[in-house]
Amino acid sequence: MALYACSDLHGQYGLFQQMLEGIHFSMEDTLFILGDVIDRGPGSIPMLLDIMSRPNVFCVMGNHELMMYEYYKRSRFGSAWLYAANGGRMTKQAFEQLRAHERMKILSYIEEMSMQIDVFAEDMHFLLSHSDFLIGEENVKFAEVDMDTARNMVWRSPWRTHEYVPESKYAEDGRVHVIGHVPTQRILGANRPEAYVDAEHMIINIDLGCAAIEGSFFTTGRLCCLNLTKLARGEGREAFTYYLP
């Protein structure tokens, strides 16, 4: 039995399937997806439906799920979800081809997502979120927070100057934070698609930009799968596996 985490799949359904095969994912394992399952890539809706059918896969809300939710539940006009850089139009087209009950099921699933998940692997204490988090809190659901709090949690990052949260907040919390949202190439450099580990501030970023959009400053993206169980056992680099689109 192993605990895994991945993030920012962005519609790369084939890559997700490749990852599951690569880690020999079974019903005895648990996978946490740290948001942004959808948009940019071609397989957003089929992958989301697949994930929804798996009782041992749990999704944290990302900014892309929140944008989709706001588009359909709040206002369809002027939504950032449909901006070219966000890639929501492809998801919207596939979503609106579904039957009404399937669309309702997906929106209900998004509404029931967690904002952060508190996890122990062996003796290591993790907090899993898309980016920002509520300090001192354990498991938090989207339905338990107001919209401003939800937006802050999925958008703010130590690596976004206009939506900034300091690294010191993560260290102060005391748990090991596994997050995504900002591709690590923006931190490490365009030609270094690998996980970013900030031991001082207890942050691990596993977003490797697997669906880099046209015009991005980097073109090489990968999907990272982190074996939380191996990491807790001190296996270091062996805990990280990478998959190319």
C-alpha positions in Angstrom: 0.0 0.0 0.0 1.4 3.4 -1.0 0.3 7.0 -0.9 0.9 9.1 -4.1 0.5 12.7 -5.1 0.5 14.4 -8.5 -0.7 17.8 -9.7 -1.7 19.9 -12.7 -2.6 17.2 -15.1 -4.3 19.7 -17.4 -6.1 17.4 -19.7 -3.2 15.0 -20.3 -5.3 11.9 -20.0 -2.8 9.6 -21.8 0.0 10.8 -19.5 -2.2 10.2 -16.4 -2.9 6.6 -17.6 0.8 6.1 -18.3 1.6 7.2 -14.7 -1.0 4.9 -13.2 0.6 2.0 -15.1 4.1 3.1 -14.2 3.4 3.1 -10.5 1.3 -0.1 -10.7 -1.6 1.7 -9.1 -3.9 -0.7 -7.3 -7.0 -0.5 -5.1 -4.8 -0.8 -2.1 -3.0 2.5 -3.0 -4.3 6.0 -2.6 -3.7 8.9 -5.0 -4.1 12.6 -4.2 -4.4 15.0 -7.2 -3.5 18.5 -6.2 -5.8 20.4 -8.5 -5.9 21.5 -12.2 -7.1 18.2 -13.7 -8.7 20.2 -16.5 -8.0 22.7 -19.3 -5.3 23.1 -22.0 -5.0 19.4 -22.8 -7.5 17.4 -24.9 -8.6 14.8 -22.3 -10.0 17.0 -19.5 -13.5 15.6 -19.3 -12.7 11.9 -19.9 -10.0 12.1 -17.3 -12.2 13.8 -14.8 -14.9 11.2 -15.3 -12.3 8.4 -14.8 -11.0 10.0 -11.6 -14.6 10.4 -10.3 -15.1 6.7 -10.7 -12.1 5.8 -8.6 -12.8 5.5 -4.8 -9.1 5.7 -3.9 -8.4 8.9 -5.9 -9.0 12.2 -4.2 -8.9 15.7 -5.8 -8.0 19.0 -4.3 -9.5 22.0 -6.0 -7.2 24.0 -8.3 -7.7 27.4 -9.9 -9.0 25.8 -13.1 -11.7 23.8 -11.4 -12.7 26.9 -9.5 -12.9 28.9 -12.7 -15.1 26.3 -14.3 -17.3 26.2 -11.3 -17.6 29.9 -11.2 -18.4 30.0 -14.9 -21.4 27.7 -14.6 -22.5 28.5 -11.0 -21.8 32.2 -10.8 -21.6 34.1 -14.1 -21.0 33.0 -17.6 -19.9 36.4 -18.7 -16.4 37.8 -18.6 -14.9 34.6 -17.2 -11.1 34.3 -17.1 -11.7 30.5 -17.6 -12.2 31.2 -21.4 -9.0 33.2 -21.8 -6.7 31.5 -24.3 -3.9 31.2 -21.7 -6.2 29.2 -19.4 -7.4 26.8 -22.0 -11.0 26.5 -20.8 -12.7 26.6 -24.2 -11.7 23.0 -25.1 -13.0 21.8 -21.7 -16.2 23.8 -22.1 -16.9 22.3 -25.5 -16.4 18.7 -24.3 -18.4 19.4 -21.1 -21.4 20.8 -23.0 -21.6 17.7 -25.2 -22.4 15.6 -22.1 -25.9 14.8 -21.0 -27.5 17.0 -18.4 -27.2 14.5 -15.6 -23.5 14.0 -16.4 -22.8 17.7 -16.3 -24.6 18.0 -13.0 -22.6 15.2 -11.6 -19.3 16.8 -12.6 -20.3 20.2 -11.1 -21.4 18.5 -7.9 -18.0 16.6 -7.8 -16.1 19.9 -8.1 -18.3 21.5 -5.4 -17.4 18.6 -3.1 -13.7 18.9 -3.6 -11.2 19.5 -0.8 -9.2 22.7 -0.5 -6.5 21.0 1.5 -5.9 17.4 2.8 -4.0 16.5 6.0 -2.1 13.2 5.5 0.3 11.1 7.5 2.7 8.7 5.6 4.7 6.6 8.1 5.7 9.3 10.6 5.8 12.2 8.2 3.0 14.8 8.4 1.9 16.3 5.0 -0.5 19.0 4.0 -1.6 18.7 0.4 -3.1 21.7 -1.4 -3.0 23.4 -4.8 -1.0 26.3 -3.5 -1.9 28.4 -0.5 -3.6 26.9 2.6 -5.3 27.6 5.9 -2.7 27.5 8.6 -3.4 25.3 11.6 -6.4 23.6 9.8 -6.5 20.0 8.8 -9.0 18.8 6.1 -10.9 21.7 4.6 -13.6 21.3 2.0 -14.6 23.9 -0.7 -18.1 24.1 0.8 -16.6 25.1 4.1 -15.0 28.4 2.9 -16.2 31.5 1.3 -15.3 32.3 -2.3 -12.7 34.9 -1.5 -10.9 32.4 0.7 -11.2 29.7 -2.0 -9.8 32.1 -4.6 -6.8 33.0 -2.4 -6.0 29.3 -1.7 -5.9 28.3 -5.4 -4.3 31.4 -6.8 -1.7 32.7 -4.3 1.8 31.3 -4.4 5.3 31.9 -3.2 6.2 32.3 -6.9 3.5 34.8 -8.1 4.4 38.4 -7.3 0.8 39.7 -7.9 -0.8 36.9 -5.9 1.9 36.3 -3.3 2.1 34.2 -0.2 5.4 34.1 1.7 7.4 30.9 2.0 7.7 31.6 5.8 4.0 30.7 6.2 4.6 27.1 5.1 7.6 26.7 7.5 5.5 28.3 10.3 2.8 25.7 9.8 5.2 22.8 10.5 3.9 20.2 8.1 5.5 19.2 4.8 3.6 21.0 2.1 3.1 19.3 -1.3 1.7 21.8 -3.8 1.5 22.6 -7.5 0.1 25.6 -9.4 3.3 27.2 -10.6 5.5 25.1 -13.0 8.9 24.4 -11.4 10.6 25.5 -14.6 9.6 29.1 -13.5 11.6 28.5 -10.3 14.5 26.3 -11.4 14.9 27.5 -15.0 13.3 26.6 -18.3 15.5 23.5 -19.0 15.0 21.9 -15.6 11.7 20.0 -15.5 12.0 18.4 -12.0 10.3 18.7 -8.7 11.3 21.7 -6.5 12.2 20.9 -2.9 12.6 23.8 -0.5 13.6 21.9 2.7 14.0 25.2 4.7 10.4 26.2 4.2 9.0 22.6 4.0 7.6 23.0 0.5 7.6 20.5 -2.4 6.3 21.7 -5.7 5.4 18.9 -8.1 3.9 20.9 -11.0 6.2 20.3 -14.0 4.1 22.0 -16.6 3.0 18.8 -18.4 0.6 20.8 -20.6 2.8 23.8 -21.4 0.8 26.1 -23.7 2.0 27.6 -27.0 4.1 30.7 -26.3 5.2 29.5 -22.9 8.8 30.3 -22.0 9.5 26.6 -21.6 8.6 23.8 -23.9 9.6 20.7 -22.0 7.0 19.6 -19.5 6.7 16.4 -17.5 4.3 14.9 -15.1 5.7 14.2 -11.6 4.3 11.5 -9.3 5.5 11.7 -5.7 5.4 8.5 -3.6 4.7 10.0 -0.2 5.3 6.7 1.5 8.8 6.3 0.0 9.6 9.9 0.8 8.6 9.4 4.5 10.9 6.3 4.6 13.8 8.4 3.5 14.1 7.1 0.0 14.6 10.6 -1.4 15.0 10.8 -5.1 13.4 7.3 -5.6 10.2 8.9 -4.3 9.9 11.0 -7.5 9.0 9.5 -10.9 8.6 11.5 -14.1 6.5 11.0 -17.2 7.0 12.7 -20.6 4.0 13.7 -22.7 
